[in-house]
Amino acid sequence: MSGVDTVRGIAYQQAQGVLEAIGLLEDPTLGSVRVEGTDDAVDIELLARDGTLSHAIQVKVRAPDYTWGESALLAVLKRWAVLPDAAHASFEFLTDGRLGPSGRRVQQALEAAAEGRTGPLAELLGAGVDDPVCIALGKARIRQDPHSTSALLARAEHQVTAMLPSARTEADLREQAAKAVDRLFRALFDFASNPEPQLREMDRQRIAALLGVPAEQSPAQRWSAVRKRYLEAARSCIEQEVIAPAVAGIQMRDPSVLRQHASGGQKLRVGELLSGRGPVVLAGRTGTGSVKISV
């Protein structure tokens, strides 16, 4: 990696760390974040309140002329899968780069494994579905976020704007959010440079203090954390009590619901979404401009 790419990679990783730290405040199960994990296979760690690893992230940048292929992705995934924490924690490979055809096959195999269909992943690994590596990677995914560091920090500022107390003017609120994100960005850099793992860990109280927001979000702000449990509970109800639509990927023929992600995928006009079969749901982290609706 050239010097320029190295600097770009560090900045991109730190900006993603800022976003994860802000997102931590919306999840009542999480207690702290660590940038530069205890193993080289992990760049960002999200720790539960009892200190156990809940989610690990490897962050990599890629030059525009290059793509991620199967061999490079599997090398990273296998390195994670043999770590002790892989038995209980989830893993994410996060990149600003593009996936080549073989890289997309790896991504699709991970998505299938997350839904209980482990055959494609086992085939890629050349292992059985009961192999510990295959089981561990059933909790892994590949996520692409092609935005620049500046764009990521702007996203963070927008999220913090929604979390801050009301200011005198909109301009004052934006200024407070920018200063809050700057404080968090600088603090994470300081923490990440410490050789002691426990001193690279920033708890939710410190994050909240740097941002100037409550460490414990109100129930109305916790939807992102409880959404999955709520939907699972809704699905368990008898048919007469609730209507729970099945969610299908956009690549499936004639899906009942289109599932799209903010960083990419098919773009549709609002009218096209509303004219489809089933409900339309828009959801996202606090401050991302999302609303929750059912049509």
C-alpha positions in Angstrom: 0.0 0.0 0.0 1.4 3.4 -1.0 1.8 6.3 1.5 -1.3 8.0 0.2 -3.3 4.9 0.4 -2.1 4.3 3.9 -3.3 7.7 5.1 -6.6 7.3 3.3 -7.1 3.9 4.9 -6.4 5.3 8.4 -8.7 8.2 7.9 -11.5 6.0 6.5 -11.1 3.5 9.5 -11.3 6.3 12.0 -14.4 7.8 10.4 -16.1 4.4 10.5 -15.0 4.1 14.1 -16.8 7.4 14.8 -20.0 6.1 13.2 -19.8 2.9 15.2 -19.3 4.8 18.4 -22.3 7.0 17.7 -24.4 3.9 16.8 -23.3 2.2 20.1 -25.4 4.8 22.0 -28.5 3.5 20.3 -28.0 -0.1 21.3 -28.6 -0.7 25.0 -26.8 -4.0 24.9 -23.4 -2.4 24.1 -21.0 -0.9 26.5 -17.9 0.2 24.7 -16.0 0.5 21.4 -12.3 -0.3 20.7 -10.5 1.0 17.6 -7.5 -1.2 16.7 -8.7 -4.6 18.1 -6.8 -7.0 20.2 -6.0 -9.0 17.1 -4.7 -7.7 13.7 -7.7 -9.3 12.0 -10.0 -6.7 13.7 -9.9 -2.9 13.4 -13.1 -2.0 15.3 -14.6 -4.0 18.2 -18.0 -3.4 19.7 -18.1 -4.8 23.3 -21.2 -5.8 25.3 -21.7 -4.3 28.7 -20.1 -7.3 30.4 -16.9 -6.7 28.3 -17.4 -9.6 25.9 -16.9 -9.0 22.2 -20.3 -8.6 20.4 -19.3 -7.5 16.9 -15.9 -7.2 15.1 -15.1 -5.2 12.0 -12.2 -5.3 9.6 -11.9 -2.1 7.6 -10.1 -2.0 4.3 -9.8 0.6 1.5 -9.3 -0.4 -2.1 -7.9 1.7 -5.0 -10.6 2.3 -7.7 -8.8 0.3 -10.3 -8.9 -2.9 -8.2 -11.6 -5.2 -6.9 -11.9 -7.6 -4.1 -11.8 -11.3 -5.2 -12.5 -14.6 -3.5 -8.9 -15.4 -2.4 -8.3 -12.0 -0.6 -11.7 -12.1 1.1 -11.5 -15.7 2.2 -8.0 -15.0 3.7 -9.5 -12.3 5.9 -12.6 -14.3 6.8 -10.6 -17.4 7.7 -8.2 -15.4 9.8 -11.2 -14.1 11.9 -13.0 -17.5 12.0 -10.2 -19.2 13.9 -10.1 -16.7 16.7 -11.7 -17.7 20.0 -14.2 -14.8 19.9 -15.5 -16.0 16.5 -17.5 -18.7 18.3 -19.9 -16.1 19.7 -19.3 -12.7 18.0 -20.4 -11.5 14.6 -17.9 -10.2 12.0 -18.0 -7.6 9.2 -15.6 -6.9 6.4 -16.1 -3.3 5.6 -14.6 -1.7 2.5 -14.9 1.3 0.2 -13.9 -0.9 -2.7 -15.7 -2.8 -5.4 -16.3 -6.6 -5.4 -15.2 -8.6 -8.4 -17.3 -11.5 -9.7 -15.7 -14.0 -7.3 -15.9 -11.5 -4.5 -19.7 -11.1 -5.0 -20.0 -14.9 -4.8 -18.4 -14.8 -1.4 -20.7 -12.0 -0.3 -23.7 -14.0 -1.6 -22.5 -17.2 0.2 -22.3 -15.3 3.5 -25.8 -13.8 3.0 -27.1 -17.3 2.3 -25.4 -18.7 5.4 -26.9 -15.9 7.6 -30.3 -17.2 6.5 -29.4 -20.8 7.4 -28.3 -22.0 3.9 -24.7 -22.9 4.6 -24.1 -25.1 1.6 -22.6 -22.4 -0.8 -20.3 -21.1 2.0 -19.1 -24.7 2.8 -18.4 -25.3 -0.9 -16.3 -22.1 -1.1 -14.4 -23.1 2.0 -13.9 -26.7 0.9 -15.2 -27.8 4.3 -18.3 -29.4 5.8 -21.2 -27.4 7.1 -20.3 -28.5 10.6 -16.8 -27.2 10.3 -16.1 -24.6 13.0 -14.8 -22.1 10.4 -18.0 -22.5 8.4 -20.2 -22.1 11.5 -18.3 -19.0 12.6 -18.6 -17.3 9.2 -22.4 -17.9 9.4 -22.3 -14.7 11.5 -20.1 -12.8 9.0 -20.9 -10.4 6.2 -19.3 -8.1 3.6 -20.4 -4.5 3.6 -19.5 -1.8 1.0 -19.5 1.8 2.0 -17.8 3.7 -0.9 -18.1 7.2 0.7 -15.1 9.4 1.5 -13.9 10.2 5.0 -15.5 13.7 4.7 -18.8 12.2 3.7 -18.7 9.7 6.5 -18.0 12.5 9.0 -20.8 14.6 7.5 -23.1 11.5 8.1 -21.9 11.4 11.7 -22.7 15.1 12.2 -26.2 14.6 10.8 -26.8 11.7 13.2 -25.5 13.7 16.2 -27.7 16.7 15.2 -30.7 14.5 15.8 -29.4 13.4 19.2 -28.4 16.9 20.6 -30.8 19.0 22.7 -32.5 21.8 20.7 -30.3 24.8 19.9 -31.2 28.4 19.5 -30.9 28.2 15.7 -30.4 25.5 13.1 -26.9 26.9 12.4 -26.0 26.6 16.1 -27.2 23.0 16.1 -25.1 22.1 13.1 -22.1 23.8 14.6 -22.5 21.9 17.9 -22.7 18.6 16.0 -19.6 19.4 14.0 -17.6 20.2 17.1 -19.0 17.1 18.9 -17.9 14.8 16.0 -14.5 16.5 15.9 -14.0 15.8 19.6 -14.9 12.2 19.2 -12.7 11.8 16.1 -9.7 13.2 17.9 -10.3 11.2 21.0 -10.6 7.9 19.1 -7.3 8.7 17.4 -5.7 9.1 20.8 -7.2 5.9 22.1 -6.2 3.9 19.0 -2.5 4.8 19.5 -2.3 3.3 22.9 -0.4 0.0 23.0 -2.5 -1.3 25.9 -5.8 -2.9 24.6 -7.8 -1.9 27.6 -6.7 1.7 27.2 -8.0 1.6 23.5 -11.5 0.9 24.8 -13.9 3.9 25.0 -17.1 3.3 27.0 -20.5 4.7 26.3 -20.3 7.3 29.1 -17.1 8.8 27.5 -18.6 8.7 24.1 -21.7 10.5 25.3 -19.7 13.1 27.2 -17.6 13.9 24.1 -20.8 14.3 22.0 -22.8 16.1 24.7 -25.7 13.7 24.6 -27.2 11.3 27.2 -25.3 8.0 27.6 -28.6 6.1 27.8 -31.0 7.0 25.0 -34.7 7.3 25.7 -37.0 4.5 24.7 -38.2 6.5 21.7 -34.6 6.5 20.4 -34.0 2.8 20.8 -36.0 1.5 17.8 -32.9 0.5 15.8 -31.8 -1.8 18.7 -35.2 -3.4 19.4 -36.5 -3.6 15.8 -35.3 -7.2 15.2 -36.8 -8.5 18.4 -40.1 -6.7 17.7 -40.4 -8.2 14.3 -39.5 -11.7 15.6 -42.2 -11.3 18.2 -44.7 -10.2 15.6 -43.9 -13.2 13.4 -44.6 -15.5 16.4 -48.1 -14.3 16.8 -51.0 -16.2 15.4 -52.2 -15.1 11.9 -55.4 -13.5 13.2 -53.4 -11.2 15.5 -50.9 -9.7 13.2 -49.8 -9.5 9.6 -46.0 -10.0 9.3 -44.8 -9.8 5.6 -41.9 -12.0 4.5 -38.9 -10.0 3.5 -37.2 -11.0 0.3 -34.0 -9.8 -1.5 -34.4 -7.6 -4.5 -32.7 -10.2 -6.7 -35.6 -12.6 -6.2 -38.3 -12.7 -8.8 -41.6 -11.0 -7.9 -40.7 -10.3 -4.2 -43.4 -9.3 -1.8 -41.1 -6.7 -0.3 -38.1 -5.0 -1.7 -35.1 -4.9 0.7 -32.7 -2.1 -0.1 -29.6 -0.8 1.6 -28.6 2.8 1.9 -25.1 2.4 0.3 -26.3 0.8 -2.9 -28.7 -1.3 -4.8 -31.6 -0.5 -7.1 -33.0 3.0 -6.9 -36.8 3.4 -7.3 -39.0 6.4 -7.2 -41.3 6.7 -4.2 -44.4 6.1 -6.4 -42.9 2.8 -7.6 -42.2 1.7 -4.0 -45.7 2.6 -2.9 -47.4 0.9 -5.8 -45.8 -2.5 -5.0 -47.4 -5.3 -3.1 -47.1 -5.4 0.7 -45.9 -2.7 3.2 -43.2 -0.1 2.6 -40.8 0.4 5.6 -38.1 3.0 5.8 -35.7 2.6 8.7 -32.2 3.8 9.7 -30.1 5.1 12.6 -31.1 8.3 14.4 -30.3 11.3 12.2 -30.0 9.5 8.9 -33.2 11.0 7.6 -35.3 7.9 7.9 -38.9 7.6 9.0 -40.8 4.4 10.0 -44.0 4.0 8.0 -46.3 1.2 7.0 -48.4 1.5 3.9 
